Amino acid sequence: MATVRMAGGEITVGNVFCIGRNYAAHAVELGNAIETEEPMVFLKPTSSVLKVGEPLRLPAWSQDVHHEAELVLLIGRDARDIGPERALSVVAGYGIGLDLTARDVQAQAKQKGHPWTKSKGFPGAACISDFVPADDVAGASRFRFSLTVNGTVRQSGDTDLMLFPLPVLVSYLSRQYGLSAGDMIYTGTPAGVGPLQAGDCLLLTLDGLIEARFKVTE
């Protein structure tokens, strides 16, 4: 059973929703189409969740695992058909995470027209910080975040650059799939994704609110 931490408590994780290509520059850097009609959604299994302090191991069957830093939302109560104007009221907390992607395996799956699950769902593929309660950032409409690898900034994100803003994402997911307490939403990654290797030290920061450190094990 996967759990995450917020305000000293443990919360059981429900669904792990992920939004692809939500930053135009990232779509361009990978040669993908820019999504404009509706968010691109995929799922990760709860077995992929990795909290701070747990060892991060890259899968032996991939030679090209990429980091994708993302703002992550934690849903606090069930929501169905909620409008954008009320959508953020169901968010219990904000965190920072990594959507790790076995890029070589993903490319092979795309070529064959197969699902990406293997490339996105391995153990540790959903790294996550502790969460900051939404009440502690009440009124915030913009978040900035970053990923540093071995002391060098690799990614910098700004939610103002999202193709689908946070209220739109939460509303869309509530209408298409339904949201439940404990669900997490990885909201998309900015440009700058790249490979990881054993020994890398990762630092994720979210707007001065929280940070998370991970180390790729040898």
C-alpha beads as a LAMMPS data file, in Angstrom:
LAMMPS data file: protein, C-alpha beads

218 atoms
217 bonds

1 atom types
1 bond types

-500.0 500.0 xlo xhi
-500.0 500.0 ylo yhi
-500.0 500.0 zlo zhi

Masses

1 110.0

Atoms # bond

1 1 1 0.000 0.000 0.000
2 1 1 1.553 3.291 -1.110
3 1 1 1.351 6.296 1.188
4 1 1 2.497 9.910 1.127
5 1 1 3.196 12.335 3.959
6 1 1 1.518 15.636 4.784
7 1 1 1.576 17.621 8.022
8 1 1 3.062 14.697 9.921
9 1 1 0.430 12.205 8.780
10 1 1 0.384 9.352 6.279
11 1 1 -2.197 9.358 3.477
12 1 1 -2.991 6.314 1.368
13 1 1 -2.461 6.919 -2.336
14 1 1 -5.341 6.277 -4.721
15 1 1 -4.918 6.814 -8.441
16 1 1 -1.761 8.390 -9.837
17 1 1 -2.811 10.585 -12.763
18 1 1 -0.124 12.114 -14.980
19 1 1 -0.457 14.847 -17.572
20 1 1 1.738 14.631 -20.647
21 1 1 2.944 17.493 -22.842
22 1 1 1.523 20.240 -20.633
23 1 1 4.444 22.569 -21.376
24 1 1 4.915 23.480 -25.042
25 1 1 8.723 23.675 -24.811
26 1 1 8.909 20.110 -23.490
27 1 1 6.721 18.783 -26.290
28 1 1 8.967 20.534 -28.800
29 1 1 12.206 19.199 -27.284
30 1 1 10.961 15.628 -27.768
31 1 1 9.503 16.267 -31.207
32 1 1 5.928 15.684 -30.024
33 1 1 2.743 17.456 -31.024
34 1 1 1.542 20.261 -28.752
35 1 1 -1.759 19.270 -27.151
36 1 1 -4.406 21.993 -27.369
37 1 1 -7.820 20.317 -27.430
38 1 1 -7.707 18.402 -24.136
39 1 1 -5.112 17.233 -21.602
40 1 1 -3.144 14.101 -22.394
41 1 1 -3.600 11.707 -19.453
42 1 1 -1.837 8.505 -18.455
43 1 1 -1.616 6.525 -15.212
44 1 1 1.119 5.091 -13.024
45 1 1 0.584 2.150 -10.645
46 1 1 0.803 2.895 -6.927
47 1 1 3.770 0.489 -6.766
48 1 1 5.790 3.147 -8.623
49 1 1 5.507 5.666 -5.751
50 1 1 8.819 6.446 -4.006
51 1 1 9.017 8.778 -1.006
52 1 1 11.950 10.844 0.202
53 1 1 14.445 8.692 2.071
54 1 1 13.811 5.578 0.004
55 1 1 16.523 4.333 -2.395
56 1 1 16.033 5.215 -6.054
57 1 1 17.070 2.347 -8.308
58 1 1 16.979 2.557 -12.082
59 1 1 15.577 -0.483 -13.914
60 1 1 18.254 -2.781 -15.333
61 1 1 16.277 -3.218 -18.553
62 1 1 16.589 0.441 -19.581
63 1 1 19.716 2.337 -20.596
64 1 1 18.068 5.766 -20.812
65 1 1 15.906 6.737 -17.811
66 1 1 14.990 10.436 -17.872
67 1 1 13.984 12.789 -15.068
68 1 1 10.787 14.843 -15.448
69 1 1 10.244 17.298 -12.570
70 1 1 6.612 18.175 -11.882
71 1 1 4.290 19.986 -9.507
72 1 1 2.062 17.346 -7.910
73 1 1 -1.424 17.828 -6.473
74 1 1 -2.915 15.673 -3.705
75 1 1 -6.692 15.350 -3.796
76 1 1 -8.412 15.649 -0.430
77 1 1 -11.983 14.599 -1.184
78 1 1 -14.009 12.837 -3.831
79 1 1 -15.006 15.001 -6.783
80 1 1 -17.244 14.384 -9.778
81 1 1 -18.079 16.928 -12.485
82 1 1 -16.557 19.847 -10.630
83 1 1 -16.113 23.099 -12.561
84 1 1 -12.791 24.931 -12.924
85 1 1 -14.006 27.733 -10.670
86 1 1 -14.262 25.311 -7.723
87 1 1 -11.688 22.725 -8.745
88 1 1 -8.843 23.773 -6.447
89 1 1 -11.136 23.437 -3.429
90 1 1 -10.650 19.650 -3.593
91 1 1 -6.842 19.904 -3.528
92 1 1 -5.523 18.981 -0.085
93 1 1 -1.841 19.585 -0.715
94 1 1 0.940 20.545 -3.090
95 1 1 4.188 18.662 -3.615
96 1 1 7.072 18.230 -6.018
97 1 1 7.884 14.986 -7.772
98 1 1 9.599 13.165 -10.595
99 1 1 7.860 11.300 -13.380
100 1 1 10.732 9.018 -14.340
101 1 1 10.579 7.678 -17.881
102 1 1 12.513 4.862 -19.511
103 1 1 12.863 6.832 -22.750
104 1 1 14.316 4.012 -24.835
105 1 1 11.514 1.653 -23.847
106 1 1 8.912 4.362 -24.401
107 1 1 10.263 5.000 -27.913
108 1 1 10.025 1.306 -28.749
109 1 1 6.443 1.187 -27.486
110 1 1 5.480 4.230 -29.564
111 1 1 6.949 2.686 -32.699
112 1 1 4.846 -0.440 -32.178
113 1 1 1.717 1.483 -31.198
114 1 1 1.813 -0.126 -27.748
115 1 1 0.990 1.438 -24.351
116 1 1 3.792 3.163 -22.410
117 1 1 3.122 1.456 -19.072
118 1 1 6.464 -0.339 -18.805
119 1 1 8.394 2.884 -19.420
120 1 1 6.403 4.879 -16.850
121 1 1 5.338 2.410 -14.174
122 1 1 8.416 0.707 -12.760
123 1 1 9.169 0.877 -8.985
124 1 1 10.442 4.372 -8.165
125 1 1 9.048 5.961 -11.328
126 1 1 6.824 8.281 -9.265
127 1 1 9.194 10.003 -6.837
128 1 1 7.356 12.335 -4.469
129 1 1 8.135 14.861 -1.748
130 1 1 6.071 15.404 1.360
131 1 1 3.043 17.606 0.700
132 1 1 2.387 21.142 1.891
133 1 1 -1.251 21.562 3.042
134 1 1 -3.276 23.663 0.627
135 1 1 -4.358 25.880 3.512
136 1 1 -0.719 26.922 3.971
137 1 1 -0.609 28.318 0.432
138 1 1 -4.183 29.621 0.262
139 1 1 -4.601 32.135 -2.510
140 1 1 -1.553 30.989 -4.467
141 1 1 -2.293 30.879 -8.182
142 1 1 1.240 30.442 -9.492
143 1 1 3.984 27.997 -8.539
144 1 1 7.629 27.779 -9.580
145 1 1 9.759 24.689 -9.143
146 1 1 13.147 23.322 -10.126
147 1 1 15.313 20.223 -10.337
148 1 1 19.053 20.291 -9.633
149 1 1 21.227 17.280 -10.486
150 1 1 24.684 17.141 -8.898
151 1 1 24.545 20.875 -8.226
152 1 1 23.465 21.896 -11.743
153 1 1 19.960 23.146 -12.474
154 1 1 18.399 20.880 -15.097
155 1 1 14.755 22.000 -15.082
156 1 1 12.839 25.109 -14.049
157 1 1 9.056 25.157 -14.142
158 1 1 6.435 27.899 -13.906
159 1 1 2.751 26.995 -13.807
160 1 1 1.941 30.157 -15.775
161 1 1 3.425 28.335 -18.780
162 1 1 1.096 25.339 -18.562
163 1 1 -1.048 24.683 -21.614
164 1 1 -3.818 23.470 -19.289
165 1 1 -3.820 25.355 -15.944
166 1 1 -4.317 23.594 -12.618
167 1 1 -8.093 24.318 -12.267
168 1 1 -8.680 23.030 -15.798
169 1 1 -6.732 19.817 -15.104
170 1 1 -8.581 19.044 -11.869
171 1 1 -11.953 19.804 -13.462
172 1 1 -11.179 17.692 -16.528
173 1 1 -10.071 14.668 -14.482
174 1 1 -13.121 14.939 -12.224
175 1 1 -15.416 14.878 -15.244
176 1 1 -13.692 12.225 -17.324
177 1 1 -12.571 9.791 -14.612
178 1 1 -13.763 11.019 -11.234
179 1 1 -11.358 11.967 -8.464
180 1 1 -11.065 10.329 -5.048
181 1 1 -9.380 11.326 -1.810
182 1 1 -5.740 10.259 -1.985
183 1 1 -5.394 10.620 -5.756
184 1 1 -2.251 12.372 -6.982
185 1 1 -1.961 14.460 -10.141
186 1 1 1.449 14.927 -11.775
187 1 1 0.777 18.113 -13.715
188 1 1 3.391 17.987 -16.490
189 1 1 7.088 18.690 -16.914
190 1 1 8.893 21.689 -18.406
191 1 1 11.748 21.489 -20.889
192 1 1 15.146 20.193 -19.820
193 1 1 14.475 16.486 -19.318
194 1 1 17.523 14.267 -19.491
195 1 1 19.125 10.989 -18.436
196 1 1 20.008 9.852 -14.938
197 1 1 22.791 7.552 -13.864
198 1 1 23.902 5.763 -10.724
199 1 1 25.313 8.133 -8.118
200 1 1 23.332 11.196 -9.215
201 1 1 22.113 13.435 -6.385
202 1 1 18.792 15.133 -7.080
203 1 1 17.283 18.173 -5.381
204 1 1 13.696 19.214 -6.080
205 1 1 12.391 22.550 -4.816
206 1 1 8.880 24.001 -4.869
207 1 1 8.584 27.782 -4.540
208 1 1 10.437 27.919 -1.216
209 1 1 7.694 25.771 0.324
210 1 1 9.311 22.362 0.288
211 1 1 12.271 20.461 -1.079
212 1 1 13.037 16.817 -1.675
213 1 1 16.314 14.987 -2.147
214 1 1 16.833 11.671 -3.897
215 1 1 19.982 9.746 -4.737
216 1 1 20.236 7.236 -7.548
217 1 1 21.769 4.138 -6.007
218 1 1 24.876 2.540 -7.438

Bonds

1 1 1 2
2 1 2 3
3 1 3 4
4 1 4 5
5 1 5 6
6 1 6 7
7 1 7 8
8 1 8 9
9 1 9 10
10 1 10 11
11 1 11 12
12 1 12 13
13 1 13 14
14 1 14 15
15 1 15 16
16 1 16 17
17 1 17 18
18 1 18 19
19 1 19 20
20 1 20 21
21 1 21 22
22 1 22 23
23 1 23 24
24 1 24 25
25 1 25 26
26 1 26 27
27 1 27 28
28 1 28 29
29 1 29 30
30 1 30 31
31 1 31 32
32 1 32 33
33 1 33 34
34 1 34 35
35 1 35 36
36 1 36 37
37 1 37 38
38 1 38 39
39 1 39 40
40 1 40 41
41 1 41 42
42 1 42 43
43 1 43 44
44 1 44 45
45 1 45 46
46 1 46 47
47 1 47 48
48 1 48 49
49 1 49 50
50 1 50 51
51 1 51 52
52 1 52 53
53 1 53 54
54 1 54 55
55 1 55 56
56 1 56 57
57 1 57 58
58 1 58 59
59 1 59 60
60 1 60 61
61 1 61 62
62 1 62 63
63 1 63 64
64 1 64 65
65 1 65 66
66 1 66 67
67 1 67 68
68 1 68 69
69 1 69 70
70 1 70 71
71 1 71 72
72 1 72 73
73 1 73 74
74 1 74 75
75 1 75 76
76 1 76 77
77 1 77 78
78 1 78 79
79 1 79 80
80 1 80 81
81 1 81 82
82 1 82 83
83 1 83 84
84 1 84 85
85 1 85 86
86 1 86 87
87 1 87 88
88 1 88 89
89 1 89 90
90 1 90 91
91 1 91 92
92 1 92 93
93 1 93 94
94 1 94 95
95 1 95 96
96 1 96 97
97 1 97 98
98 1 98 99
99 1 99 100
100 1 100 101
101 1 101 102
102 1 102 103
103 1 103 104
104 1 104 105
105 1 105 106
106 1 106 107
107 1 107 108
108 1 108 109
109 1 109 110
110 1 110 111
111 1 111 112
112 1 112 113
113 1 113 114
114 1 114 115
115 1 115 116
116 1 116 117
117 1 117 118
118 1 118 119
119 1 119 120
120 1 120 121
121 1 121 122
122 1 122 123
123 1 123 124
124 1 124 125
125 1 125 126
126 1 126 127
127 1 127 128
128 1 128 129
129 1 129 130
130 1 130 131
131 1 131 132
132 1 132 133
133 1 133 134
134 1 134 135
135 1 135 136
136 1 136 137
137 1 137 138
138 1 138 139
139 1 139 140
140 1 140 141
141 1 141 142
142 1 142 143
143 1 143 144
144 1 144 145
145 1 145 146
146 1 146 147
147 1 147 148
148 1 148 149
149 1 149 150
150 1 150 151
151 1 151 152
152 1 152 153
153 1 153 154
154 1 154 155
155 1 155 156
156 1 156 157
157 1 157 158
158 1 158 159
159 1 159 160
160 1 160 161
161 1 161 162
162 1 162 163
163 1 163 164
164 1 164 165
165 1 165 166
166 1 166 167
167 1 167 168
168 1 168 169
169 1 169 170
170 1 170 171
171 1 171 172
172 1 172 173
173 1 173 174
174 1 174 175
175 1 175 176
176 1 176 177
177 1 177 178
178 1 178 179
179 1 179 180
180 1 180 181
181 1 181 182
182 1 182 183
183 1 183 184
184 1 184 185
185 1 185 186
186 1 186 187
187 1 187 188
188 1 188 189
189 1 189 190
190 1 190 191
191 1 191 192
192 1 192 193
193 1 193 194
194 1 194 195
195 1 195 196
196 1 196 197
197 1 197 198
198 1 198 199
199 1 199 200
200 1 200 201
201 1 201 202
202 1 202 203
203 1 203 204
204 1 204 205
205 1 205 206
206 1 206 207
207 1 207 208
208 1 208 209
209 1 209 210
210 1 210 211
211 1 211 212
212 1 212 213
213 1 213 214
214 1 214 215
215 1 215 216
216 1 216 217
217 1 217 218
